Amino acid sequence: MLLGIVLLGACSRPQAPELSQGTLLPSAKPLLEFELIDHQGRPFTPGNLQGRWSFAFFGYTHCPDVCPTSLSMLAQMQRKLEKDAALNTLPQLLFFSVDPQRDTPQLLAEFVPYFHSSVIGVTGDQQQILKLTRQLGILYAKAEGSGSEDYLVDHSAAIILFDPDGKLHALFGVPHDPTLIANDFMAIKHYYEELQ
């Protein structure tokens, strides 16, 4: 009898979605505290990830290729989601700078709206950025041979998806496709809601 109840419970659990671009974590990972600031100079902490889905990309404003391409792709994805009548709340789009030496809130305020009006730029103290990136497995470092002001930063190109509990829920590796990521997001969101 007990075995039947256990099997019934296992069968009633929704099946994880098959994703085209994303990797769903077996269990969502909570974040430790960090204190950054957004492009309007307001505090940005784990609390800013609560209550809605959030896509995050880590890069820098002087990036010659990967960052503009990835932000443009996220903007395309957001425009696709804007057309979905079944979606009550759009996800946040976050751009975390890994170059706080140059990426001030003022510079981010000029940079992020170019891609989409909803993108939030985030920067802050190097130690606080490290506190966040280490938790997420995001790597970055100033490129070898770079000058003191005119330099490149090597960084991870993954897109991170946080769930409405503010936990790391999924990752999207390159190449990024806006349609596939939008479809994966809706599948992840539906699965998350089924589990609640």
ABEGO torsion letter per residue (X at the ends): XAAAAAAAAAAABBBBBBBAABBBBABBBBBBBBBBBBAAGBBBBAAAABGBBBBBBBBBAABAAAAAAAAAAAAAAAAAAAABAABABBBBBBBBBABAAABBAAAAAAAAAAABAABBBBBEBAAAAAAAAAAAGBBBBBBBGBBAABBBBBBBABBBBBBAAGBBABBBBOBBBAAAAAAAAAAAAAAAAAAX
